[in-house]
Amino acid sequence: MTIQTLSIFALGIYGIVAIAGGILGFVKSQSKASIISGSLSGSLLLLAAYLSFAGQEAGKFLGIATTALLVVVFIFRWVKTGKAMPAAAMIAIGCCTLVSCLGTFFVNQG
């Protein structure tokens, strides 16, 4: 598996997890913010995966920007609430996704 393929896979998985998390947040606590933010961020991640798969450089940038934003949001959420879940999982998956996406830049440079 190439780093490019891994990056696309990671973006897709993170997108699905974000959408599922938004749905679970809505079901559990009727949080409209959860379903809206989860659906929006998950859709952007899936779009980034698609664009990357299609060979569009914009996919990498969209994926990195969306993932970085989500990681920051969930760090703040964890600090604010003191609850590790779901923040820790989203941070961990996000960091793995960021590493794979950033890795495509270094591999392509060399």
C-alpha positions in Angstrom: 0.0 0.0 0.0 1.5 3.4 -1.0 1.4 6.4 1.2 -1.1 8.0 -1.2 -3.4 5.1 -0.9 -3.1 5.1 2.9 -3.8 8.8 3.0 -7.0 8.4 0.9 -8.1 5.4 3.0 -7.5 7.4 6.2 -9.4 10.4 5.0 -12.4 8.2 4.0 -12.4 6.4 7.4 -12.1 9.6 9.3 -15.0 11.1 7.3 -17.2 8.1 8.0 -16.3 8.2 11.7 -17.1 12.0 11.8 -20.5 11.5 10.2 -21.3 8.5 12.5 -20.2 10.5 15.5 -22.5 13.4 14.5 -25.4 11.0 14.2 -24.6 9.3 17.5 -24.4 12.7 19.2 -27.8 13.6 17.8 -29.4 10.3 18.8 -27.9 10.4 22.3 -28.5 14.0 23.3 -30.6 15.5 20.4 -27.7 17.8 19.6 -28.3 19.5 16.3 -24.8 20.9 16.4 -23.4 17.4 16.5 -25.3 16.2 13.5 -24.6 19.4 11.5 -20.9 19.6 12.4 -20.3 15.8 12.0 -22.1 15.7 8.6 -20.3 18.8 7.3 -16.8 17.8 8.5 -17.3 14.2 7.4 -18.6 15.2 4.0 -15.5 17.5 3.6 -13.2 14.6 4.5 -15.0 12.2 2.1 -14.7 14.9 -0.6 -11.0 15.3 0.1 -10.6 11.5 -0.2 -12.4 11.5 -3.5 -10.4 14.5 -4.9 -7.1 12.8 -3.8 -8.2 9.6 -5.4 -8.9 11.5 -8.6 -5.4 13.0 -8.5 -6.4 16.5 -7.5 -4.0 18.3 -5.3 -6.9 20.2 -3.7 -7.9 17.0 -2.0 -4.7 16.9 0.0 -5.1 20.5 1.2 -8.8 20.1 2.0 -8.1 16.9 3.9 -5.2 18.4 5.9 -7.2 21.6 6.7 -10.3 19.7 7.8 -8.4 17.1 9.8 -6.3 19.8 11.6 -9.4 21.8 12.4 -11.1 18.7 13.8 -8.1 17.8 15.9 -8.0 21.3 17.4 -11.8 21.4 18.0 -11.6 18.0 19.9 -8.6 19.1 21.9 -10.6 22.1 23.1 -13.7 20.0 23.7 -11.7 17.5 25.8 -10.1 20.3 27.9 -13.5 22.0 28.3 -15.5 18.9 29.3 -12.8 16.8 30.9 -14.4 13.8 29.1 -12.0 11.7 27.1 -14.6 10.2 24.8 -15.3 10.9 22.0 -12.5 13.5 21.9 -9.6 11.2 22.5 -10.7 8.9 19.7 -11.2 11.7 17.2 -7.9 13.2 18.2 -6.1 9.9 17.7 -7.7 9.1 14.4 -7.2 12.7 13.3 -3.5 12.6 14.1 -3.0 9.4 12.2 -4.9 10.9 9.2 -2.7 14.0 9.4 0.5 12.0 9.4 -0.6 10.0 6.4 -1.7 13.2 4.5 1.5 15.1 5.3 3.5 12.1 4.4 2.3 12.4 0.8 4.0 15.7 0.5 7.4 14.3 1.6 7.2 11.2 -0.5 6.3 13.3 -3.6 9.2 15.7 -2.9 11.8 12.9 -2.9 
